[in-house]
Amino acid sequence: MKKILNLFRGRISRKTFFLSYLLLLALGFLYFGLAPIEEDQFEKYTIIWTYGLIVLLIPFFAIALSLHIRRLHDIGLSGFFVLAQILFIILGTFESWQVMAYYLDILYWLLLVLKTGEDKDNEYGLMPSSKIKFWEVAFNLEK
């Protein structure tokens, strides 16, 4: 349990956040690209593909959430601000709020990608390293 909670502690830089997120997206697109396309193949592999998706979504979601929280920590904000994006996603499901939620989500992402982190240690941890090692960053194995 302590290792899981450790995923959400510390800080990561803009570059590390951006590149790690791109790698996660690439892995996700690779998985969906491997999905059977032809209808006869789809019926044959639906169960395997669906359970594989469920098994992969849980760690992907945990890693993505961890990246968001640690990036928020780097700019000096609490990880609870990630709830703002979840709210934008929920608002986006209502037709009358879709455009507003879309723009708010863009602003949230611009904050994460463009705002520089604090130049000193803060309450969330030491200044992030400039080295990018995906597995260490994704699972917060750095000390």
N, C-alpha and C positions, 0 to 999 in steps of 0.2 A: 504494500500500500504506500509505503514511504517513497518508493521509486516512482510510482504513478504520480504522486503529488509533486515530486521533484520536477516533473515535466513542465509544471506551470510556475517555476521559480526562476529568477534570474532575468537577464536582459540579452537581446540580440540586436545587432546593427541593422540599418536599412538594407545594405547590400546582402547580408546574410538572410534576412527575411525574404527579400525579393527573389533571390536565387533558390532558396529552399522551397518557396511556394511554387516557383516555376517547375522545379523538379517534381513536386507533388502533383501538379497539374499534368505534367508530361506522363507520369506513371498512371494517372487516372485515365487519360486519353488512350494510352497504350492498352489498358484493360478493356475499355469500351471498344477499341479498334479490333480487339481479338474476339469480340462477340460474334456469334454466327449470324450471317447476313441472310442466307437463303432460308426460305420458310421451312423446308423439310429438315434442315440442320438445326434450325432454331428450336423446333419442337423436341428434337432429340436431346439437345444440350441445355434446355431451359432450366431444369432443376439444378444442375451443376453450376451453371452460370449465375443463377439467382443466389444460391448459397455462397458462392465465391464472392459475389458482390457484397453480401451482408458481412461476411468475414473481413473483407477488405475495408469496408466503409468505417467500421469502428476504429481501427488504428489510424486511418486517414483523418477522420474527424478529430480524434484526440491530438494528433500531431499538428493539424491546422489550427486548432484552438490554442494549443500550446504556443505556436509561432505568433499568433495574434496577441496573446496575453504578454509574452515576453517582449514583443515589440512595443506594446503599450507601456510596459515597465521602463523600457529604455527612454521613452520620451517623458517619463515622470508621472504617468497616469496609472490608476488602479486597473487591474485586470477586469474589474466589473464593467468597464466601458465596452467590453466585447458584447455585452447585452444590448448595446445600442444597435449593433449590426443585426443581431437576432430580431430586434424589434423592427428594423427596416425590412427584413425578409418577411416577417409576419404582415406588416403593413402592405407590402407588395402583393399580397394575395387578395386584397380588397381592391376592386376595380377603381374606385374613386381615389385611392391613395397610391396607385402604382407609379405614377410619374414622380411624385414627391419622394417616395421611398427609393426610387432609382437614383435620383440626384443626391439624396442623403447618403446612400451607400457609396456613391462615387466620392463624395467628400470624405467619408470615413477611410476609404482606401487611399486617397491622396494624402491624408494625414499620416497613415502608416508608412507609406512609401517615400514621401518627400520630407517630412519633418525630421530634422536632425535630433539625435538623442542628446541627452545631457552629457556635458564634457567632463563630468566628474562622477565618482561613485554616488549612488543615491540609495534610498531606503530599500530598493528592490535588488540591489546587488552591485558588483563591480562593473566598471566600464567593459563593454563587450570586446572580445578579441577581433582583430581584423582578419584572422584566418578563417576560412570557410571549410568546414568538414561536415558534410551533410548528416552523417549518422550521429556524430557527437552533438550537433545542433538539434536535430529532430528529437532525439531522446534525452537531451540535456545531460550529456555525460561529461561535459567539461567541468573542470574543478577550478 
